[in-house]
Each structure stands twice: as C-alpha cells, then as structure tokens.
Amino acid sequence: MPIYEYRCHNCGFIFEEFQSIKADPAQTKCPKCGEQRSERLLSAFSSVNASGSGSVASSGGSCGSGGFT
Ligand SMILES: [Zn+2]
C-alpha cells in the first residue's frame, strides 16, 4: 500500500497516510486539527527524513513535534 503525504488546508500540518489508491483525499483527516480538508502531495515512498537538504520550514508549524520517527 502506498504512502501518501497530505497537507492540511486548515492548519498546514503535513502528515502521511497509508491509503489505497482509491482513497478519497477529501476524507483524509488531519491528525492535528481534525479538519477533513487535506491536499494530497506528491508522495515520496517511505518518508525517511534523510539528513537535511533544505527541510520543510513551514509557516505556523509549531506542531508539537511528537510522533515522528
Ligand atoms: Zn490540520
């Protein structure tokens, strides 16, 4: 099953979901704010945050950098 990357339209949080290819992005819930408007980004398979080439400095991203591994 592919991993998709989503960005929440509401809070800008970027997260990943295992989903079937048929899954509807509109039903993907932001784990941070619960908003169901997420935009599917181009997926990188297996999102290892490999050592830092320009990382994501998103505005308003004060997300408690919790469960990322
Ligand atoms: Zn959100």
N, CA, C, O and the ligand as a Tripos MOL2 file, in Angstrom:
@<TRIPOS>MOLECULE
protein
  277   275    70     0     0
PROTEIN
NO_CHARGES

@<TRIPOS>ATOM
      1 N           0.8420   -1.2030    0.0000 N.3       1 MET1
      2 CA          0.0000    0.0000    0.0000 C.3       1 MET1
      3 C           0.8780    1.2540    0.0000 C.2       1 MET1
      4 O           1.8520    1.3460    0.7470 O.2       1 MET1
      5 N           0.5330    2.1640   -0.8060 N.am      2 PRO2
      6 CA          1.3780    3.3670   -0.9040 C.3       2 PRO2
      7 C           1.1810    4.3070    0.2700 C.2       2 PRO2
      8 O           0.1480    4.3100    0.9400 O.2       2 PRO2
      9 N           2.1810    5.0760    0.4810 N.am      3 ILE3
     10 CA          2.0970    6.1290    1.4830 C.3       3 ILE3
     11 C           1.8280    7.4340    0.7650 C.2       3 ILE3
     12 O           2.4950    7.7800   -0.2090 O.2       3 ILE3
     13 N           0.8560    8.1360    1.2580 N.am      4 TYR4
     14 CA          0.5900    9.4350    0.6900 C.3       4 TYR4
     15 C           0.9020   10.5200    1.7010 C.2       4 TYR4
     16 O           0.7710   10.3510    2.9140 O.2       4 TYR4
     17 N           1.3130   11.6160    1.1510 N.am      5 GLU5
     18 CA          1.5820   12.7480    2.0010 C.3       5 GLU5
     19 C           0.4620   13.7470    1.8140 C.2       5 GLU5
     20 O           0.0220   14.0160    0.6970 O.2       5 GLU5
     21 N           0.0240   14.2760    2.8990 N.am      6 TYR6
     22 CA         -1.0530   15.2430    2.8350 C.3       6 TYR6
     23 C          -0.6740   16.5160    3.5580 C.2       6 TYR6
     24 O           0.1370   16.5260    4.4840 O.2       6 TYR6
     25 N          -1.2800   17.5680    3.1100 N.am      7 ARG7
     26 CA         -1.1420   18.8050    3.8460 C.3       7 ARG7
     27 C          -2.5220   19.3120    4.1820 C.2       7 ARG7
     28 O          -3.4030   19.4120    3.3280 O.2       7 ARG7
     29 N          -2.6800   19.6200    5.4210 N.am      8 CYS8
     30 CA         -3.9670   20.0980    5.8910 C.3       8 CYS8
     31 C          -4.1980   21.5300    5.4170 C.2       8 CYS8
     32 O          -3.3310   22.3970    5.5320 O.2       8 CYS8
     33 N          -5.3650   21.7410    4.8960 N.am      9 HIS9
     34 CA         -5.6930   23.0810    4.4200 C.3       9 HIS9
     35 C          -5.9620   24.0230    5.5780 C.2       9 HIS9
     36 O          -5.8510   25.2430    5.4530 O.2       9 HIS9
     37 N          -6.3020   23.4560    6.6570 N.am     10 ASN10
     38 CA         -6.6820   24.2840    7.7880 C.3      10 ASN10
     39 C          -5.4720   24.7800    8.5650 C.2      10 ASN10
     40 O          -5.3360   25.9770    8.8170 O.2      10 ASN10
     41 N          -4.6170   23.8810    8.9320 N.am     11 CYS11
     42 CA         -3.5020   24.2720    9.7960 C.3      11 CYS11
     43 C          -2.1490   24.1140    9.1210 C.2      11 CYS11
     44 O          -1.1250   24.5170    9.6720 O.2      11 CYS11
     45 N          -2.1430   23.5380    7.9480 N.am     12 GLY12
     46 CA         -0.8900   23.4220    7.2180 C.3      12 GLY12
     47 C          -0.0210   22.2640    7.6530 C.2      12 GLY12
     48 O           1.1030   22.1010    7.1800 O.2      12 GLY12
     49 N          -0.5390   21.4810    8.5370 N.am     13 PHE13
     50 CA          0.2040   20.3350    9.0260 C.3      13 PHE13
     51 C           0.3900   19.3180    7.9070 C.2      13 PHE13
     52 O          -0.5350   19.0390    7.1440 O.2      13 PHE13
     53 N           1.5790   18.7780    7.8220 N.am     14 ILE14
     54 CA          1.8560   17.7720    6.7990 C.3      14 ILE14
     55 C           1.9930   16.4170    7.4640 C.2      14 ILE14
     56 O           2.7300   16.2420    8.4350 O.2      14 ILE14
     57 N           1.2760   15.4870    6.9220 N.am     15 PHE15
     58 CA          1.2800   14.1670    7.5330 C.3      15 PHE15
     59 C           1.2120   13.1050    6.4450 C.2      15 PHE15
     60 O           1.0240   13.3980    5.2640 O.2      15 PHE15
     61 N           1.3690   11.8880    6.8770 N.am     16 GLU16
     62 CA          1.3820   10.7950    5.9230 C.3      16 GLU16
     63 C           0.3430    9.7610    6.2760 C.2      16 GLU16
     64 O           0.0380    9.5210    7.4450 O.2      16 GLU16
     65 N          -0.1880    9.1610    5.2440 N.am     17 GLU17
     66 CA         -1.2060    8.1510    5.4460 C.3      17 GLU17
     67 C          -0.9350    6.9600    4.5410 C.2      17 GLU17
     68 O          -0.5790    7.1080    3.3720 O.2      17 GLU17
     69 N          -1.1080    5.8010    5.1000 N.am     18 PHE18
     70 CA         -1.1970    4.6260    4.2570 C.3      18 PHE18
     71 C          -2.6020    4.5860    3.6980 C.2      18 PHE18
     72 O          -3.5820    4.5680    4.4430 O.2      18 PHE18
     73 N          -2.6890    4.5720    2.3960 N.am     19 GLN19
     74 CA         -4.0270    4.5340    1.8350 C.3      19 GLN19
     75 C          -4.0440    3.7450    0.5540 C.2      19 GLN19
     76 O          -3.0460    3.6430   -0.1600 O.2      19 GLN19
     77 N          -5.1750    3.2030    0.2880 N.am     20 SER20
     78 CA         -5.3550    2.6050   -1.0080 C.3      20 SER20
     79 C          -5.4190    3.7090   -2.0430 C.2      20 SER20
     80 O          -5.7260    4.8620   -1.7410 O.2      20 SER20
     81 N          -5.1310    3.3330   -3.2340 N.am     21 ILE21
     82 CA         -5.0560    4.3120   -4.3050 C.3      21 ILE21
     83 C          -6.4280    4.8980   -4.5740 C.2      21 ILE21
     84 O          -6.5700    5.9590   -5.1820 O.2      21 ILE21
     85 N          -7.4210    4.1820   -4.1080 N.am     22 LYS22
     86 CA         -8.7830    4.6440   -4.3390 C.3      22 LYS22
     87 C          -9.2880    5.5680   -3.2470 C.2      22 LYS22
     88 O         -10.3840    6.1210   -3.3430 O.2      22 LYS22
     89 N          -8.5020    5.7260   -2.2370 N.am     23 ALA23
     90 CA         -8.9630    6.5250   -1.1240 C.3      23 ALA23
     91 C          -9.1940    7.9650   -1.5460 C.2      23 ALA23
     92 O          -8.5030    8.5020   -2.4130 O.2      23 ALA23
     93 N         -10.1520    8.5530   -0.9300 N.am     24 ASP24
     94 CA        -10.5110    9.9120   -1.2820 C.3      24 ASP24
     95 C          -9.7650   10.8940   -0.3970 C.2      24 ASP24
     96 O          -9.9180   10.8780    0.8240 O.2      24 ASP24
     97 N          -8.9780   11.7270   -0.9950 N.am     25 PRO25
     98 CA         -8.2050   12.6980   -0.2100 C.3      25 PRO25
     99 C          -9.1110   13.5800    0.6160 C.2      25 PRO25
    100 O          -8.7270   14.0560    1.6840 O.2      25 PRO25
    101 N         -10.2850   13.7930    0.1320 N.am     26 ALA26
    102 CA        -11.2080   14.6680    0.8390 C.3      26 ALA26
    103 C         -11.6600   14.0630    2.1540 C.2      26 ALA26
    104 O         -12.2250   14.7420    3.0100 O.2      26 ALA26
    105 N         -11.4020   12.7800    2.2950 N.am     27 GLN27
    106 CA        -11.8270   12.1500    3.5380 C.3      27 GLN27
    107 C         -10.6660   11.9410    4.4950 C.2      27 GLN27
    108 O         -10.8110   11.3290    5.5530 O.2      27 GLN27
    109 N          -9.5600   12.4410    4.1150 N.am     28 THR28
    110 CA         -8.3970   12.2560    4.9590 C.3      28 THR28
    111 C          -8.3430   13.3350    6.0170 C.2      28 THR28
    112 O          -8.3790   14.5340    5.7410 O.2      28 THR28
    113 N          -8.2580   12.8620    7.2000 N.am     29 LYS29
    114 CA         -8.3710   13.7660    8.3230 C.3      29 LYS29
    115 C          -7.0110   14.2120    8.8180 C.2      29 LYS29
    116 O          -6.0850   13.4110    8.9410 O.2      29 LYS29
    117 N          -6.9060   15.4670    9.0920 N.am     30 CYS30
    118 CA         -5.6890   15.9670    9.6980 C.3      30 CYS30
    119 C          -5.5810   15.4460   11.1220 C.2      30 CYS30
    120 O          -6.5110   15.6050   11.9120 O.2      30 CYS30
    121 N          -4.4610   14.8300   11.4550 N.am     31 PRO31
    122 CA         -4.3010   14.2890   12.8020 C.3      31 PRO31
    123 C          -4.1060   15.3760   13.8380 C.2      31 PRO31
    124 O          -4.2050   15.1280   15.0400 O.2      31 PRO31
    125 N          -3.8360   16.5480   13.3830 N.am     32 LYS32
    126 CA         -3.5610   17.6120   14.3270 C.3      32 LYS32
    127 C          -4.8250   18.3530   14.7090 C.2      32 LYS32
    128 O          -5.1230   18.5340   15.8890 O.2      32 LYS32
    129 N          -5.5630   18.7790   13.7020 N.am     33 CYS33
    130 CA         -6.7180   19.6100   13.9970 C.3      33 CYS33
    131 C          -8.0210   18.9100   13.6470 C.2      33 CYS33
    132 O          -9.0970   19.4040   13.9820 O.2      33 CYS33
    133 N          -7.9380   17.7750   12.9820 N.am     34 GLY34
    134 CA         -9.1410   17.0310   12.6920 C.3      34 GLY34
    135 C          -9.8980   17.5330   11.4810 C.2      34 GLY34
    136 O         -10.9730   17.0270   11.1600 O.2      34 GLY34
    137 N          -9.3550   18.5020   10.8250 N.am     35 GLU35
    138 CA        -10.0040   19.0370    9.6410 C.3      35 GLU35
    139 C          -9.9880   18.0090    8.5180 C.2      35 GLU35
    140 O          -8.9910   17.3170    8.3150 O.2      35 GLU35
    141 N         -11.0640   17.9140    7.8100 N.am     36 GLN36
    142 CA        -11.1320   16.9420    6.7300 C.3      36 GLN36
    143 C         -10.9340   17.5860    5.3710 C.2      36 GLN36
    144 O         -11.5800   17.2040    4.3960 O.2      36 GLN36
    145 N         -10.0740   18.5280    5.3090 N.am     37 ARG37
    146 CA         -9.7330   19.0710    4.0040 C.3      37 ARG37
    147 C          -8.2290   19.0000    3.8550 C.2      37 ARG37
    148 O          -7.4930   19.8770    4.3080 O.2      37 ARG37
    149 N          -7.8060   17.9670    3.2270 N.am     38 SER38
    150 CA         -6.3790   17.7930    3.0760 C.3      38 SER38
    151 C          -6.0340   17.6660    1.6200 C.2      38 SER38
    152 O          -6.7970   17.1260    0.8190 O.2      38 SER38
    153 N          -4.9010   18.1600    1.3050 N.am     39 GLU39
    154 CA         -4.4460   18.1120   -0.0670 C.3      39 GLU39
    155 C          -3.3870   17.0440   -0.1970 C.2      39 GLU39
    156 O          -2.4380   16.9920    0.5860 O.2      39 GLU39
    157 N          -3.5500   16.2160   -1.1620 N.am     40 ARG40
    158 CA         -2.5680   15.1580   -1.3480 C.3      40 ARG40
    159 C          -1.3430   15.7120   -2.0510 C.2      40 ARG40
    160 O          -1.4310   16.3100   -3.1240 O.2      40 ARG40
    161 N          -0.2320   15.5040   -1.4340 N.am     41 LEU41
    162 CA          1.0100   15.9390   -2.0620 C.3      41 LEU41
    163 C           1.5840   14.7930   -2.8560 C.2      41 LEU41
    164 O           1.1500   13.6470   -2.7400 O.2      41 LEU41
    165 N           2.5470   15.1190   -3.6460 N.am     42 LEU42
    166 CA          3.2340   14.0520   -4.3490 C.3      42 LEU42
    167 C           3.9630   13.2010   -3.3420 C.2      42 LEU42
    168 O           4.7060   13.7070   -2.5000 O.2      42 LEU42
    169 N           3.7530   11.9470   -3.4300 N.am     43 SER43
    170 CA          4.2380   11.0940   -2.3720 C.3      43 SER43
    171 C           5.6740   10.6730   -2.6030 C.2      43 SER43
    172 O           6.0890   10.3120   -3.7050 O.2      43 SER43
    173 N           6.3790   10.7350   -1.5530 N.am     44 ALA44
    174 CA          7.6710   10.0960   -1.5570 C.3      44 ALA44
    175 C           7.4710    8.7500   -0.9030 C.2      44 ALA44
    176 O           6.9110    8.6550    0.1890 O.2      44 ALA44
    177 N           7.9140    7.7460   -1.5500 N.am     45 PHE45
    178 CA          7.7530    6.4490   -0.9260 C.3      45 PHE45
    179 C           8.6500    6.3670    0.2920 C.2      45 PHE45
    180 O           9.8190    6.7490    0.2370 O.2      45 PHE45
    181 N           8.1230    5.8870    1.3530 N.am     46 SER46
    182 CA          8.8750    5.8020    2.5920 C.3      46 SER46
    183 C           9.5660    7.1120    2.9200 C.2      46 SER46
    184 O          10.6140    7.4550    2.3710 O.2      46 SER46
    185 N           8.9530    7.8080    3.8120 N.am     47 SER47
    186 CA          9.3660    9.1660    4.0790 C.3      47 SER47
    187 C          10.4280    9.2230    5.1450 C.2      47 SER47
    188 O          10.1640    9.6420    6.2720 O.2      47 SER47
    189 N          11.5700    8.8230    4.8140 N.am     48 VAL48
    190 CA         12.6260    8.9880    5.7900 C.3      48 VAL48
    191 C          13.1140   10.4170    5.7050 C.2      48 VAL48
    192 O          13.4630   10.9130    4.6330 O.2      48 VAL48
    193 N          13.1310   11.0500    6.8180 N.am     49 ASN49
    194 CA         13.6670   12.3950    6.8160 C.3      49 ASN49
    195 C          15.1750   12.3170    6.7240 C.2      49 ASN49
    196 O          15.8940   12.5330    7.7000 O.2      49 ASN49
    197 N          15.6150   12.0150    5.5770 N.am     50 ALA50
    198 CA         17.0410   11.8620    5.3790 C.3      50 ALA50
    199 C          17.7460   13.1590    5.7120 C.2      50 ALA50
    200 O          17.1600   14.2420    5.7100 O.2      50 ALA50
    201 N          18.9670   13.0130    5.9850 N.am     51 SER51
    202 CA         19.7110   14.1340    6.5240 C.3      51 SER51
    203 C          19.5620   15.3710    5.6670 C.2      51 SER51
    204 O          19.4040   15.3030    4.4480 O.2      51 SER51
    205 N          19.6180   16.4880    6.3360 N.am     52 GLY52
    206 CA         18.9770   17.6820    5.8840 C.3      52 GLY52
    207 C          19.4430   18.3610    4.6380 C.2      52 GLY52
    208 O          20.3580   19.1830    4.6820 O.2      52 GLY52
    209 N          18.8540   18.0470    3.5560 N.am     53 SER53
    210 CA         18.8500   19.0200    2.4880 C.3      53 SER53
    211 C          17.5760   19.8100    2.6580 C.2      53 SER53
    212 O          16.4970   19.2370    2.8040 O.2      53 SER53
    213 N          17.6890   21.0640    2.6410 N.am     54 GLY54
    214 CA         16.6520   22.0350    2.9240 C.3      54 GLY54
    215 C          15.3480   21.4560    3.4240 C.2      54 GLY54
    216 O          14.5340   20.9620    2.6440 O.2      54 GLY54
    217 N          15.1640   21.5150    4.6650 N.am     55 SER55
    218 CA         13.9900   20.8730    5.2140 C.3      55 SER55
    219 C          12.7790   21.7900    5.1320 C.2      55 SER55
    220 O          12.8440   22.9160    4.6400 O.2      55 SER55
    221 N          11.7140   21.2770    5.6180 N.am     56 VAL56
    222 CA         10.4660   21.9960    5.4980 C.3      56 VAL56
    223 C          10.3490   23.0380    6.5940 C.2      56 VAL56
    224 O          10.1780   22.7150    7.7690 O.2      56 VAL56
    225 N          10.4410   24.2520    6.1970 N.am     57 ALA57
    226 CA         10.2170   25.3110    7.1610 C.3      57 ALA57
    227 C           8.8700   25.9340    6.8520 C.2      57 ALA57
    228 O           8.7680   26.9300    6.1360 O.2      57 ALA57
    229 N           7.8750   25.3410    7.3920 N.am     58 SER58
    230 CA          6.5550   25.8380    7.0720 C.3      58 SER58
    231 C           6.1150   26.8740    8.0870 C.2      58 SER58
    232 O           6.4490   26.8040    9.2700 O.2      58 SER58
    233 N           5.3910   27.7920    7.6120 N.am     59 SER59
    234 CA          4.9060   28.8300    8.4970 C.3      59 SER59
    235 C           3.8300   28.2710    9.4130 C.2      59 SER59
    236 O           3.0540   27.3920    9.0390 O.2      59 SER59
    237 N           3.8100   28.7830   10.5620 N.am     60 GLY60
    238 CA          2.7930   28.3610   11.5030 C.3      60 GLY60
    239 C           2.9210   26.9230   11.9250 C.2      60 GLY60
    240 O           1.9720   26.3350   12.4430 O.2      60 GLY60
    241 N           4.0740   26.3570   11.7110 N.am     61 GLY61
    242 CA          4.2260   24.9640   12.0850 C.3      61 GLY61
    243 C           4.8180   24.7940   13.4370 C.2      61 GLY61
    244 O           5.9490   24.3260   13.5760 O.2      61 GLY61
    245 N           4.0940   25.1550   14.4120 N.am     62 SER62
    246 CA          4.5900   24.9590   15.7520 C.3      62 SER62
    247 C           4.0530   23.6650   16.3200 C.2      62 SER62
    248 O           3.8270   23.5270   17.5220 O.2      62 SER62
    249 N           3.8610   22.7490   15.4450 N.am     63 CYS63
    250 CA          3.3020   21.4980   15.8770 C.3      63 CYS63
    251 C           4.2100   20.8510   16.8920 C.2      63 CYS63
    252 O           5.4210   20.7800   16.6820 O.2      63 CYS63
    253 N           3.6720   20.3950   17.9520 N.am     64 GLY64
    254 CA          4.4970   19.6750   18.9020 C.3      64 GLY64
    255 C           5.0690   18.4770   18.2070 C.2      64 GLY64
    256 O           4.3770   17.4840   17.9830 O.2      64 GLY64
    257 N           6.3020   18.5630   17.8750 N.am     65 SER65
    258 CA          6.8740   17.5400   17.0170 C.3      65 SER65
    259 C           6.8800   16.1940   17.7080 C.2      65 SER65
    260 O           7.9200   15.6690   18.1070 O.2      65 SER65
    261 N           5.7480   15.6860   17.8270 N.am     66 GLY66
    262 CA          5.5450   14.4750   18.5860 C.3      66 GLY66
    263 C           5.9210   13.2230   17.8350 C.2      66 GLY66
    264 O           7.1060   12.9150   17.7050 O.2      66 GLY66
    265 N           4.9720   12.5170   17.3510 N.am     67 GLY67
    266 CA          5.2230   11.1360   16.9470 C.3      67 GLY67
    267 C           5.9040   10.9070   15.6370 C.2      67 GLY67
    268 O           5.5540    9.9670   14.9230 O.2      67 GLY67
    269 N           6.8320   11.6970   15.3010 N.am     68 PHE68
    270 CA          7.5150   11.4300   14.0470 C.3      68 PHE68
    271 C           8.7190   10.5440   14.2720 C.2      68 PHE68
    272 O           9.5000   10.7350   15.2040 O.2      68 PHE68
    273 N           8.8400    9.5940   13.4130 N.am     69 THR69
    274 CA         10.0150    8.7730   13.5260 C.3      69 THR69
    275 C          10.6930    8.6730   12.1740 C.2      69 THR69
    276 O          11.7240    8.0120   12.0480 O.2      69 THR69
    277 ZN         -4.9600   20.4410   10.3460 Zn       70 ZN70
@<TRIPOS>BOND
     1     1     2 1
     2     2     3 1
     3     3     4 2
     4     3     5 am
     5     5     6 1
     6     6     7 1
     7     7     8 2
     8     7     9 am
     9     9    10 1
    10    10    11 1
    11    11    12 2
    12    11    13 am
    13    13    14 1
    14    14    15 1
    15    15    16 2
    16    15    17 am
    17    17    18 1
    18    18    19 1
    19    19    20 2
    20    19    21 am
    21    21    22 1
    22    22    23 1
    23    23    24 2
    24    23    25 am
    25    25    26 1
    26    26    27 1
    27    27    28 2
    28    27    29 am
    29    29    30 1
    30    30    31 1
    31    31    32 2
    32    31    33 am
    33    33    34 1
    34    34    35 1
    35    35    36 2
    36    35    37 am
    37    37    38 1
    38    38    39 1
    39    39    40 2
    40    39    41 am
    41    41    42 1
    42    42    43 1
    43    43    44 2
    44    43    45 am
    45    45    46 1
    46    46    47 1
    47    47    48 2
    48    47    49 am
    49    49    50 1
    50    50    51 1
    51    51    52 2
    52    51    53 am
    53    53    54 1
    54    54    55 1
    55    55    56 2
    56    55    57 am
    57    57    58 1
    58    58    59 1
    59    59    60 2
    60    59    61 am
    61    61    62 1
    62    62    63 1
    63    63    64 2
    64    63    65 am
    65    65    66 1
    66    66    67 1
    67    67    68 2
    68    67    69 am
    69    69    70 1
    70    70    71 1
    71    71    72 2
    72    71    73 am
    73    73    74 1
    74    74    75 1
    75    75    76 2
    76    75    77 am
    77    77    78 1
    78    78    79 1
    79    79    80 2
    80    79    81 am
    81    81    82 1
    82    82    83 1
    83    83    84 2
    84    83    85 am
    85    85    86 1
    86    86    87 1
    87    87    88 2
    88    87    89 am
    89    89    90 1
    90    90    91 1
    91    91    92 2
    92    91    93 am
    93    93    94 1
    94    94    95 1
    95    95    96 2
    96    95    97 am
    97    97    98 1
    98    98    99 1
    99    99   100 2
   100    99   101 am
   101   101   102 1
   102   102   103 1
   103   103   104 2
   104   103   105 am
   105   105   106 1
   106   106   107 1
   107   107   108 2
   108   107   109 am
   109   109   110 1
   110   110   111 1
   111   111   112 2
   112   111   113 am
   113   113   114 1
   114   114   115 1
   115   115   116 2
   116   115   117 am
   117   117   118 1
   118   118   119 1
   119   119   120 2
   120   119   121 am
   121   121   122 1
   122   122   123 1
   123   123   124 2
   124   123   125 am
   125   125   126 1
   126   126   127 1
   127   127   128 2
   128   127   129 am
   129   129   130 1
   130   130   131 1
   131   131   132 2
   132   131   133 am
   133   133   134 1
   134   134   135 1
   135   135   136 2
   136   135   137 am
   137   137   138 1
   138   138   139 1
   139   139   140 2
   140   139   141 am
   141   141   142 1
   142   142   143 1
   143   143   144 2
   144   143   145 am
   145   145   146 1
   146   146   147 1
   147   147   148 2
   148   147   149 am
   149   149   150 1
   150   150   151 1
   151   151   152 2
   152   151   153 am
   153   153   154 1
   154   154   155 1
   155   155   156 2
   156   155   157 am
   157   157   158 1
   158   158   159 1
   159   159   160 2
   160   159   161 am
   161   161   162 1
   162   162   163 1
   163   163   164 2
   164   163   165 am
   165   165   166 1
   166   166   167 1
   167   167   168 2
   168   167   169 am
   169   169   170 1
   170   170   171 1
   171   171   172 2
   172   171   173 am
   173   173   174 1
   174   174   175 1
   175   175   176 2
   176   175   177 am
   177   177   178 1
   178   178   179 1
   179   179   180 2
   180   179   181 am
   181   181   182 1
   182   182   183 1
   183   183   184 2
   184   183   185 am
   185   185   186 1
   186   186   187 1
   187   187   188 2
   188   187   189 am
   189   189   190 1
   190   190   191 1
   191   191   192 2
   192   191   193 am
   193   193   194 1
   194   194   195 1
   195   195   196 2
   196   195   197 am
   197   197   198 1
   198   198   199 1
   199   199   200 2
   200   199   201 am
   201   201   202 1
   202   202   203 1
   203   203   204 2
   204   203   205 am
   205   205   206 1
   206   206   207 1
   207   207   208 2
   208   207   209 am
   209   209   210 1
   210   210   211 1
   211   211   212 2
   212   211   213 am
   213   213   214 1
   214   214   215 1
   215   215   216 2
   216   215   217 am
   217   217   218 1
   218   218   219 1
   219   219   220 2
   220   219   221 am
   221   221   222 1
   222   222   223 1
   223   223   224 2
   224   223   225 am
   225   225   226 1
   226   226   227 1
   227   227   228 2
   228   227   229 am
   229   229   230 1
   230   230   231 1
   231   231   232 2
   232   231   233 am
   233   233   234 1
   234   234   235 1
   235   235   236 2
   236   235   237 am
   237   237   238 1
   238   238   239 1
   239   239   240 2
   240   239   241 am
   241   241   242 1
   242   242   243 1
   243   243   244 2
   244   243   245 am
   245   245   246 1
   246   246   247 1
   247   247   248 2
   248   247   249 am
   249   249   250 1
   250   250   251 1
   251   251   252 2
   252   251   253 am
   253   253   254 1
   254   254   255 1
   255   255   256 2
   256   255   257 am
   257   257   258 1
   258   258   259 1
   259   259   260 2
   260   259   261 am
   261   261   262 1
   262   262   263 1
   263   263   264 2
   264   263   265 am
   265   265   266 1
   266   266   267 1
   267   267   268 2
   268   267   269 am
   269   269   270 1
   270   270   271 1
   271   271   272 2
   272   271   273 am
   273   273   274 1
   274   274   275 1
   275   275   276 2
@<TRIPOS>SUBSTRUCTURE
     1 MET1         2 RESIDUE 1 A MET
     2 PRO2         6 RESIDUE 1 A PRO
     3 ILE3        10 RESIDUE 1 A ILE
     4 TYR4        14 RESIDUE 1 A TYR
     5 GLU5        18 RESIDUE 1 A GLU
     6 TYR6        22 RESIDUE 1 A TYR
     7 ARG7        26 RESIDUE 1 A ARG
     8 CYS8        30 RESIDUE 1 A CYS
     9 HIS9        34 RESIDUE 1 A HIS
    10 ASN10       38 RESIDUE 1 A ASN
    11 CYS11       42 RESIDUE 1 A CYS
    12 GLY12       46 RESIDUE 1 A GLY
    13 PHE13       50 RESIDUE 1 A PHE
    14 ILE14       54 RESIDUE 1 A ILE
    15 PHE15       58 RESIDUE 1 A PHE
    16 GLU16       62 RESIDUE 1 A GLU
    17 GLU17       66 RESIDUE 1 A GLU
    18 PHE18       70 RESIDUE 1 A PHE
    19 GLN19       74 RESIDUE 1 A GLN
    20 SER20       78 RESIDUE 1 A SER
    21 ILE21       82 RESIDUE 1 A ILE
    22 LYS22       86 RESIDUE 1 A LYS
    23 ALA23       90 RESIDUE 1 A ALA
    24 ASP24       94 RESIDUE 1 A ASP
    25 PRO25       98 RESIDUE 1 A PRO
    26 ALA26      102 RESIDUE 1 A ALA
    27 GLN27      106 RESIDUE 1 A GLN
    28 THR28      110 RESIDUE 1 A THR
    29 LYS29      114 RESIDUE 1 A LYS
    30 CYS30      118 RESIDUE 1 A CYS
    31 PRO31      122 RESIDUE 1 A PRO
    32 LYS32      126 RESIDUE 1 A LYS
    33 CYS33      130 RESIDUE 1 A CYS
    34 GLY34      134 RESIDUE 1 A GLY
    35 GLU35      138 RESIDUE 1 A GLU
    36 GLN36      142 RESIDUE 1 A GLN
    37 ARG37      146 RESIDUE 1 A ARG
    38 SER38      150 RESIDUE 1 A SER
    39 GLU39      154 RESIDUE 1 A GLU
    40 ARG40      158 RESIDUE 1 A ARG
    41 LEU41      162 RESIDUE 1 A LEU
    42 LEU42      166 RESIDUE 1 A LEU
    43 SER43      170 RESIDUE 1 A SER
    44 ALA44      174 RESIDUE 1 A ALA
    45 PHE45      178 RESIDUE 1 A PHE
    46 SER46      182 RESIDUE 1 A SER
    47 SER47      186 RESIDUE 1 A SER
    48 VAL48      190 RESIDUE 1 A VAL
    49 ASN49      194 RESIDUE 1 A ASN
    50 ALA50      198 RESIDUE 1 A ALA
    51 SER51      202 RESIDUE 1 A SER
    52 GLY52      206 RESIDUE 1 A GLY
    53 SER53      210 RESIDUE 1 A SER
    54 GLY54      214 RESIDUE 1 A GLY
    55 SER55      218 RESIDUE 1 A SER
    56 VAL56      222 RESIDUE 1 A VAL
    57 ALA57      226 RESIDUE 1 A ALA
    58 SER58      230 RESIDUE 1 A SER
    59 SER59      234 RESIDUE 1 A SER
    60 GLY60      238 RESIDUE 1 A GLY
    61 GLY61      242 RESIDUE 1 A GLY
    62 SER62      246 RESIDUE 1 A SER
    63 CYS63      250 RESIDUE 1 A CYS
    64 GLY64      254 RESIDUE 1 A GLY
    65 SER65      258 RESIDUE 1 A SER
    66 GLY66      262 RESIDUE 1 A GLY
    67 GLY67      266 RESIDUE 1 A GLY
    68 PHE68      270 RESIDUE 1 A PHE
    69 THR69      274 RESIDUE 1 A THR
    70 ZN70       277 GROUP 0 **** ****
